[in-house]
Amino acid sequence: MSANPHANGGLLLKELHLPDFRDHAVDVPAPGAATAEATLVAGKLLREDAPE
């Protein structure tokens, strides 16, 4: 498996162009004062960078 360039991680590296993750931070003013789903927040981050 290490000879496979897709699993190697060194031969086919590409720069990731992601939006600033800080723009998607969940505001938590006090412990337990916010409700958020990690997958929903991550989905919004990934959708913002989705190719058209």
PQR file with spaces between the fields and no chain letter, atoms N, CA, C, O and H, PARSE charges and radii, in Angstrom:
ATOM       1  N    MET     1       0.823   -1.189    0.000 -0.4000 1.5000
ATOM       2  CA   MET     1       0.000    0.000    0.000 -0.0000 2.0000
ATOM       3  C    MET     1       0.873    1.261    0.000  0.5500 1.7000
ATOM       4  O    MET     1       0.468    2.277   -0.566 -0.5500 1.4000
ATOM       5  N    SER     2       2.028    1.223    0.603 -0.4000 1.5000
ATOM       6  CA   SER     2       2.855    2.422    0.656 -0.0000 2.0000
ATOM       7  C    SER     2       3.417    2.795   -0.713  0.5500 1.7000
ATOM       8  O    SER     2       3.844    3.933   -0.911 -0.5500 1.4000
ATOM       9  H    SER     2       2.357    0.398    1.063  0.4000 1.0000
ATOM      10  N    ALA     3       3.422    1.861   -1.657 -0.4000 1.5000
ATOM      11  CA   ALA     3       3.895    2.161   -3.008 -0.0000 2.0000
ATOM      12  C    ALA     3       2.821    2.844   -3.847  0.5500 1.7000
ATOM      13  O    ALA     3       3.121    3.390   -4.908 -0.5500 1.4000
ATOM      14  H    ALA     3       3.075    0.938   -1.496  0.4000 1.0000
ATOM      15  N    ASN     4       1.592    2.820   -3.389 -0.4000 1.5000
ATOM      16  CA   ASN     4       0.496    3.454   -4.114 -0.0000 2.0000
ATOM      17  C    ASN     4       0.593    4.968   -3.913  0.5500 1.7000
ATOM      18  O    ASN     4       0.546    5.434   -2.775 -0.5500 1.4000
ATOM      19  H    ASN     4       1.348    2.376   -2.527  0.4000 1.0000
ATOM      20  N    PRO     5       0.729    5.757   -5.007 -0.5600 1.5000
ATOM      21  CA   PRO     5       0.878    7.207   -4.841  0.2800 2.0000
ATOM      22  C    PRO     5      -0.354    7.873   -4.214  0.5500 1.7000
ATOM      23  O    PRO     5      -0.244    8.962   -3.649 -0.5500 1.4000
ATOM      24  N    HIS     6      -1.521    7.232   -4.308 -0.4000 1.5000
ATOM      25  CA   HIS     6      -2.721    7.814   -3.710 -0.0000 2.0000
ATOM      26  C    HIS     6      -2.736    7.627   -2.196  0.5500 1.7000
ATOM      27  O    HIS     6      -3.341    8.428   -1.484 -0.5500 1.4000
ATOM      28  H    HIS     6      -1.611    6.348   -4.766  0.4000 1.0000
ATOM      29  N    ALA     7      -2.085    6.591   -1.701 -0.4000 1.5000
ATOM      30  CA   ALA     7      -2.032    6.343   -0.259 -0.0000 2.0000
ATOM      31  C    ALA     7      -0.762    6.904    0.369  0.5500 1.7000
ATOM      32  O    ALA     7      -0.679    7.059    1.587 -0.5500 1.4000
ATOM      33  H    ALA     7      -1.594    5.941   -2.279  0.4000 1.0000
ATOM      34  N    ASN     8       0.215    7.205   -0.463 -0.4000 1.5000
ATOM      35  CA   ASN     8       1.519    7.660    0.017 -0.0000 2.0000
ATOM      36  C    ASN     8       1.410    9.001    0.732  0.5500 1.7000
ATOM      37  O    ASN     8       1.960    9.162    1.821 -0.5500 1.4000
ATOM      38  H    ASN     8       0.148    7.079   -1.452  0.4000 1.0000
ATOM      39  N    GLY     9       0.724    9.947    0.149 -0.4000 1.5000
ATOM      40  CA   GLY     9       0.581   11.264    0.754 -0.0000 2.0000
ATOM      41  C    GLY     9       1.718   12.216    0.438  0.5500 1.7000
ATOM      42  O    GLY     9       1.649   13.390    0.801 -0.5500 1.4000
ATOM      43  H    GLY     9       0.277    9.816   -0.736  0.4000 1.0000
ATOM      44  N    GLY    10       2.752   11.749   -0.221 -0.4000 1.5000
ATOM      45  CA   GLY    10       3.877   12.623   -0.517 -0.0000 2.0000
ATOM      46  C    GLY    10       3.994   12.997   -1.983  0.5500 1.7000
ATOM      47  O    GLY    10       4.578   14.029   -2.314 -0.5500 1.4000
ATOM      48  H    GLY    10       2.808   10.795   -0.516  0.4000 1.0000
ATOM      49  N    LEU    11       3.447   12.172   -2.865 -0.4000 1.5000
ATOM      50  CA   LEU    11       3.624   12.407   -4.297 -0.0000 2.0000
ATOM      51  C    LEU    11       2.492   13.214   -4.919  0.5500 1.7000
ATOM      52  O    LEU    11       2.698   13.900   -5.920 -0.5500 1.4000
ATOM      53  H    LEU    11       2.973   11.333   -2.597  0.4000 1.0000
ATOM      54  N    LEU    12       1.320   13.140   -4.346 -0.4000 1.5000
ATOM      55  CA   LEU    12       0.155   13.781   -4.960 -0.0000 2.0000
ATOM      56  C    LEU    12      -0.443   14.875   -4.079  0.5500 1.7000
ATOM      57  O    LEU    12      -1.647   15.123   -4.133 -0.5500 1.4000
ATOM      58  H    LEU    12       1.153   12.582   -3.533  0.4000 1.0000
ATOM      59  N    LEU    13       0.377   15.522   -3.281 -0.4000 1.5000
ATOM      60  CA   LEU    13      -0.134   16.566   -2.399 -0.0000 2.0000
ATOM      61  C    LEU    13      -0.630   17.763   -3.195  0.5500 1.7000
ATOM      62  O    LEU    13      -0.002   18.175   -4.170 -0.5500 1.4000
ATOM      63  H    LEU    13       1.356   15.321   -3.238  0.4000 1.0000
ATOM      64  N    LYS    14      -1.747   18.313   -2.777 -0.4000 1.5000
ATOM      65  CA   LYS    14      -2.298   19.523   -3.382 -0.0000 2.0000
ATOM      66  C    LYS    14      -2.645   20.493   -2.265  0.5500 1.7000
ATOM      67  O    LYS    14      -3.052   20.080   -1.180 -0.5500 1.4000
ATOM      68  H    LYS    14      -2.257   17.979   -1.985  0.4000 1.0000
ATOM      69  N    GLU    15      -2.486   21.765   -2.527 -0.4000 1.5000
ATOM      70  CA   GLU    15      -2.830   22.797   -1.561 -0.0000 2.0000
ATOM      71  C    GLU    15      -4.349   22.845   -1.388  0.5500 1.7000
ATOM      72  O    GLU    15      -5.088   22.853   -2.372 -0.5500 1.4000
ATOM      73  H    GLU    15      -2.155   22.101   -3.408  0.4000 1.0000
ATOM      74  N    LEU    16      -4.806   22.875   -0.155 -0.4000 1.5000
ATOM      75  CA   LEU    16      -6.233   23.011    0.120 -0.0000 2.0000
ATOM      76  C    LEU    16      -6.588   24.486    0.174  0.5500 1.7000
ATOM      77  O    LEU    16      -5.928   25.271    0.856 -0.5500 1.4000
ATOM      78  H    LEU    16      -4.205   22.868    0.645  0.4000 1.0000
ATOM      79  N    HIS    17      -7.618   24.850   -0.539 -0.4000 1.5000
ATOM      80  CA   HIS    17      -8.096   26.231   -0.531 -0.0000 2.0000
ATOM      81  C    HIS    17      -9.404   26.248    0.241  0.5500 1.7000
ATOM      82  O    HIS    17     -10.476   26.010   -0.316 -0.5500 1.4000
ATOM      83  H    HIS    17      -8.153   24.213   -1.093  0.4000 1.0000
ATOM      84  N    LEU    18      -9.300   26.532    1.527 -0.4000 1.5000
ATOM      85  CA   LEU    18     -10.465   26.536    2.404 -0.0000 2.0000
ATOM      86  C    LEU    18     -10.753   27.938    2.914  0.5500 1.7000
ATOM      87  O    LEU    18      -9.837   28.742    3.080 -0.5500 1.4000
ATOM      88  H    LEU    18      -8.430   26.726    1.979  0.4000 1.0000
ATOM      89  N    PRO    19     -12.032   28.234    3.164 -0.5600 1.5000
ATOM      90  CA   PRO    19     -12.350   29.523    3.768  0.2800 2.0000
ATOM      91  C    PRO    19     -11.818   29.566    5.199  0.5500 1.7000
ATOM      92  O    PRO    19     -11.486   28.532    5.778 -0.5500 1.4000
ATOM      93  N    ASP    20     -11.742   30.741    5.748 -0.4000 1.5000
ATOM      94  CA   ASP    20     -11.239   30.905    7.118 -0.0000 2.0000
ATOM      95  C    ASP    20     -12.213   30.240    8.094  0.5500 1.7000
ATOM      96  O    ASP    20     -13.377   30.631    8.176 -0.5500 1.4000
ATOM      97  H    ASP    20     -12.012   31.581    5.278  0.4000 1.0000
ATOM      98  N    PHE    21     -11.739   29.246    8.824 -0.4000 1.5000
ATOM      99  CA   PHE    21     -12.602   28.504    9.739 -0.0000 2.0000
ATOM     100  C    PHE    21     -13.116   29.379   10.875  0.5500 1.7000
ATOM     101  O    PHE    21     -14.142   29.065   11.479 -0.5500 1.4000
ATOM     102  H    PHE    21     -10.793   28.928    8.757  0.4000 1.0000
ATOM     103  N    ARG    22     -12.422   30.466   11.173 -0.4000 1.5000
ATOM     104  CA   ARG    22     -12.868   31.339   12.260 -0.0000 2.0000
ATOM     105  C    ARG    22     -14.190   32.031   11.931  0.5500 1.7000
ATOM     106  O    ARG    22     -14.915   32.448   12.834 -0.5500 1.4000
ATOM     107  H    ARG    22     -11.588   30.721   10.683  0.4000 1.0000
ATOM     108  N    ASP    23     -14.502   32.154   10.640 -0.4000 1.5000
ATOM     109  CA   ASP    23     -15.777   32.750   10.244 -0.0000 2.0000
ATOM     110  C    ASP    23     -16.957   31.851   10.607  0.5500 1.7000
ATOM     111  O    ASP    23     -18.101   32.304   10.607 -0.5500 1.4000
ATOM     112  H    ASP    23     -13.913   31.815    9.907  0.4000 1.0000
ATOM     113  N    HIS    24     -16.690   30.592   10.914 -0.4000 1.5000
ATOM     114  CA   HIS    24     -17.750   29.630   11.225 -0.0000 2.0000
ATOM     115  C    HIS    24     -17.751   29.225   12.694  0.5500 1.7000
ATOM     116  O    HIS    24     -18.354   28.218   13.066 -0.5500 1.4000
ATOM     117  H    HIS    24     -15.760   30.225   10.914  0.4000 1.0000
ATOM     118  N    ALA    25     -17.084   30.001   13.515 -0.4000 1.5000
ATOM     119  CA   ALA    25     -17.024   29.693   14.943 -0.0000 2.0000
ATOM     120  C    ALA    25     -18.405   29.858   15.578  0.5500 1.7000
ATOM     121  O    ALA    25     -19.188   30.722   15.184 -0.5500 1.4000
ATOM     122  H    ALA    25     -16.594   30.819   13.212  0.4000 1.0000
ATOM     123  N    VAL    26     -18.680   29.024   16.551 -0.4000 1.5000
ATOM     124  CA   VAL    26     -19.940   29.097   17.294 -0.0000 2.0000
ATOM     125  C    VAL    26     -19.701   29.964   18.522  0.5500 1.7000
ATOM     126  O    VAL    26     -18.813   29.683   19.326 -0.5500 1.4000
ATOM     127  H    VAL    26     -18.044   28.321   16.870  0.4000 1.0000
ATOM     128  N    ASP    27     -20.490   31.010   18.661 -0.4000 1.5000
ATOM     129  CA   ASP    27     -20.362   31.906   19.813 -0.0000 2.0000
ATOM     130  C    ASP    27     -20.922   31.220   21.050  0.5500 1.7000
ATOM     131  O    ASP    27     -22.082   30.807   21.064 -0.5500 1.4000
ATOM     132  H    ASP    27     -21.211   31.238   18.007  0.4000 1.0000
ATOM     133  N    VAL    28     -20.110   31.099   22.079 -0.4000 1.5000
ATOM     134  CA   VAL    28     -20.530   30.485   23.338 -0.0000 2.0000
ATOM     135  C    VAL    28     -20.273   31.506   24.449  0.5500 1.7000
ATOM     136  O    VAL    28     -19.176   31.558   25.005 -0.5500 1.4000
ATOM     137  H    VAL    28     -19.168   31.434   22.068  0.4000 1.0000
ATOM     138  N    PRO    29     -21.281   32.315   24.769 -0.5600 1.5000
ATOM     139  CA   PRO    29     -21.096   33.365   25.770  0.2800 2.0000
ATOM     140  C    PRO    29     -20.867   32.836   27.180  0.5500 1.7000
ATOM     141  O    PRO    29     -20.206   33.491   27.986 -0.5500 1.4000
ATOM     142  N    ALA    30     -21.405   31.664   27.486 -0.4000 1.5000
ATOM     143  CA   ALA    30     -21.221   31.041   28.803 -0.0000 2.0000
ATOM     144  C    ALA    30     -21.315   29.527   28.626  0.5500 1.7000
ATOM     145  O    ALA    30     -21.928   29.054   27.669 -0.5500 1.4000
ATOM     146  H    ALA    30     -21.942   31.132   26.831  0.4000 1.0000
ATOM     147  N    PRO    31     -20.724   28.778   29.523 -0.5600 1.5000
ATOM     148  CA   PRO    31     -20.807   27.324   29.417  0.2800 2.0000
ATOM     149  C    PRO    31     -22.255   26.838   29.362  0.5500 1.7000
ATOM     150  O    PRO    31     -23.073   27.201   30.206 -0.5500 1.4000
ATOM     151  N    GLY    32     -22.555   26.030   28.379 -0.4000 1.5000
ATOM     152  CA   GLY    32     -23.905   25.484   28.232 -0.0000 2.0000
ATOM     153  C    GLY    32     -24.907   26.443   27.643  0.5500 1.7000
ATOM     154  O    GLY    32     -26.093   26.120   27.577 -0.5500 1.4000
ATOM     155  H    GLY    32     -21.890   25.735   27.692  0.4000 1.0000
ATOM     156  N    ALA    33     -24.470   27.629   27.207 -0.4000 1.5000
ATOM     157  CA   ALA    33     -25.395   28.646   26.708 -0.0000 2.0000
ATOM     158  C    ALA    33     -25.606   28.584   25.195  0.5500 1.7000
ATOM     159  O    ALA    33     -26.376   29.375   24.650 -0.5500 1.4000
ATOM     160  H    ALA    33     -23.506   27.892   27.261  0.4000 1.0000
ATOM     161  N    ALA    34     -24.936   27.660   24.512 -0.4000 1.5000
ATOM     162  CA   ALA    34     -25.074   27.575   23.058 -0.0000 2.0000
ATOM     163  C    ALA    34     -25.388   26.139   22.661  0.5500 1.7000
ATOM     164  O    ALA    34     -24.940   25.186   23.298 -0.5500 1.4000
ATOM     165  H    ALA    34     -24.311   27.017   24.954  0.4000 1.0000
ATOM     166  N    THR    35     -26.159   26.009   21.605 -0.4000 1.5000
ATOM     167  CA   THR    35     -26.465   24.694   21.059 -0.0000 2.0000
ATOM     168  C    THR    35     -26.026   24.694   19.603  0.5500 1.7000
ATOM     169  O    THR    35     -26.458   25.541   18.820 -0.5500 1.4000
ATOM     170  H    THR    35     -26.523   26.783   21.087  0.4000 1.0000
ATOM     171  N    ALA    36     -25.171   23.747   19.240 -0.4000 1.5000
ATOM     172  CA   ALA    36     -24.689   23.653   17.872 -0.0000 2.0000
ATOM     173  C    ALA    36     -24.336   22.206   17.570  0.5500 1.7000
ATOM     174  O    ALA    36     -23.959   21.450   18.465 -0.5500 1.4000
ATOM     175  H    ALA    36     -24.821   23.060   19.876  0.4000 1.0000
ATOM     176  N    GLU    37     -24.460   21.825   16.311 -0.4000 1.5000
ATOM     177  CA   GLU    37     -24.091   20.485   15.872 -0.0000 2.0000
ATOM     178  C    GLU    37     -22.804   20.587   15.073  0.5500 1.7000
ATOM     179  O    GLU    37     -22.720   21.369   14.126 -0.5500 1.4000
ATOM     180  H    GLU    37     -24.766   22.439   15.584  0.4000 1.0000
ATOM     181  N    ALA    38     -21.807   19.807   15.445 -0.4000 1.5000
ATOM     182  CA   ALA    38     -20.507   19.868   14.780 -0.0000 2.0000
ATOM     183  C    ALA    38     -20.626   19.569   13.291  0.5500 1.7000
ATOM     184  O    ALA    38     -19.987   20.236   12.477 -0.5500 1.4000
ATOM     185  H    ALA    38     -21.876   19.172   16.215  0.4000 1.0000
ATOM     186  N    THR    39     -21.433   18.578   12.923 -0.4000 1.5000
ATOM     187  CA   THR    39     -21.549   18.225   11.507 -0.0000 2.0000
ATOM     188  C    THR    39     -22.255   19.315   10.716  0.5500 1.7000
ATOM     189  O    THR    39     -21.935   19.527    9.547 -0.5500 1.4000
ATOM     190  H    THR    39     -21.952   18.036   13.584  0.4000 1.0000
ATOM     191  N    LEU    40     -23.203   20.007   11.322 -0.4000 1.5000
ATOM     192  CA   LEU    40     -23.901   21.094   10.636 -0.0000 2.0000
ATOM     193  C    LEU    40     -22.959   22.274   10.394  0.5500 1.7000
ATOM     194  O    LEU    40     -22.947   22.854    9.309 -0.5500 1.4000
ATOM     195  H    LEU    40     -23.464   19.835   12.272  0.4000 1.0000
ATOM     196  N    VAL    41     -22.179   22.619   11.403 -0.4000 1.5000
ATOM     197  CA   VAL    41     -21.222   23.720   11.278 -0.0000 2.0000
ATOM     198  C    VAL    41     -20.144   23.365   10.245  0.5500 1.7000
ATOM     199  O    VAL    41     -19.788   24.191    9.405 -0.5500 1.4000
ATOM     200  H    VAL    41     -22.189   22.147   12.285  0.4000 1.0000
ATOM     201  N    ALA    42     -19.632   22.141   10.313 -0.4000 1.5000
ATOM     202  CA   ALA    42     -18.615   21.698    9.351 -0.0000 2.0000
ATOM     203  C    ALA    42     -19.189   21.655    7.940  0.5500 1.7000
ATOM     204  O    ALA    42     -18.497   21.995    6.980 -0.5500 1.4000
ATOM     205  H    ALA    42     -19.921   21.469   10.995  0.4000 1.0000
ATOM     206  N    GLY    43     -20.436   21.245    7.807 -0.4000 1.5000
ATOM     207  CA   GLY    43     -21.087   21.210    6.497 -0.0000 2.0000
ATOM     208  C    GLY    43     -21.192   22.588    5.877  0.5500 1.7000
ATOM     209  O    GLY    43     -20.995   22.739    4.671 -0.5500 1.4000
ATOM     210  H    GLY    43     -20.998   20.970    8.587  0.4000 1.0000
ATOM     211  N    LYS    44     -21.496   23.588    6.673 -0.4000 1.5000
ATOM     212  CA   LYS    44     -21.558   24.959    6.166 -0.0000 2.0000
ATOM     213  C    LYS    44     -20.190   25.433    5.698  0.5500 1.7000
ATOM     214  O    LYS    44     -20.072   26.109    4.675 -0.5500 1.4000
ATOM     215  H    LYS    44     -21.655   23.466    7.652  0.4000 1.0000
ATOM     216  N    LEU    45     -19.158   25.074    6.454 -0.4000 1.5000
ATOM     217  CA   LEU    45     -17.789   25.426    6.072 -0.0000 2.0000
ATOM     218  C    LEU    45     -17.432   24.776    4.740  0.5500 1.7000
ATOM     219  O    LEU    45     -16.908   25.444    3.847 -0.5500 1.4000
ATOM     220  H    LEU    45     -19.254   24.525    7.284  0.4000 1.0000
ATOM     221  N    LEU    46     -17.703   23.507    4.599 -0.4000 1.5000
ATOM     222  CA   LEU    46     -17.350   22.787    3.371 -0.0000 2.0000
ATOM     223  C    LEU    46     -18.201   23.240    2.186  0.5500 1.7000
ATOM     224  O    LEU    46     -17.701   23.313    1.063 -0.5500 1.4000
ATOM     225  H    LEU    46     -18.128   22.964    5.323  0.4000 1.0000
ATOM     226  N    ARG    47     -19.476   23.544    2.420 -0.4000 1.5000
ATOM     227  CA   ARG    47     -20.349   23.987    1.349 -0.0000 2.0000
ATOM     228  C    ARG    47     -19.880   25.332    0.779  0.5500 1.7000
ATOM     229  O    ARG    47     -19.999   25.587   -0.420 -0.5500 1.4000
ATOM     230  H    ARG    47     -19.881   23.484    3.333  0.4000 1.0000
ATOM     231  N    GLU    48     -19.346   26.187    1.662 -0.4000 1.5000
ATOM     232  CA   GLU    48     -18.881   27.502    1.213 -0.0000 2.0000
ATOM     233  C    GLU    48     -17.780   27.370    0.178  0.5500 1.7000
ATOM     234  O    GLU    48     -17.665   28.210   -0.715 -0.5500 1.4000
ATOM     235  H    GLU    48     -19.250   25.981    2.635  0.4000 1.0000
ATOM     236  N    ASP    49     -16.970   26.326    0.287 -0.4000 1.5000
ATOM     237  CA   ASP    49     -15.850   26.133   -0.616 -0.0000 2.0000
ATOM     238  C    ASP    49     -16.168   25.153   -1.737  0.5500 1.7000
ATOM     239  O    ASP    49     -15.274   24.801   -2.507 -0.5500 1.4000
ATOM     240  H    ASP    49     -17.063   25.644    1.012  0.4000 1.0000
ATOM     241  N    ALA    50     -17.419   24.699   -1.851 -0.4000 1.5000
ATOM     242  CA   ALA    50     -17.772   23.702   -2.858 -0.0000 2.0000
ATOM     243  C    ALA    50     -17.610   24.279   -4.264  0.5500 1.7000
ATOM     244  O    ALA    50     -17.978   25.426   -4.514 -0.5500 1.4000
ATOM     245  H    ALA    50     -18.145   24.985   -1.225  0.4000 1.0000
ATOM     246  N    PRO    51     -17.058   23.477   -5.181 -0.5600 1.5000
ATOM     247  CA   PRO    51     -16.903   23.956   -6.561  0.2800 2.0000
ATOM     248  C    PRO    51     -18.266   24.122   -7.221  0.5500 1.7000
ATOM     249  O    PRO    51     -19.203   23.376   -6.937 -0.5500 1.4000
ATOM     250  N    GLU    52     -18.360   25.088   -8.084 -0.4000 1.5000
ATOM     251  CA   GLU    52     -19.643   25.350   -8.751 -0.0000 2.0000
ATOM     252  C    GLU    52     -19.736   24.609  -10.045  0.5500 1.7000
ATOM     253  O    GLU    52     -20.745   24.709  -10.743 -0.5500 1.4000
ATOM     254  H    GLU    52     -17.599   25.695   -8.314  0.4000 1.0000
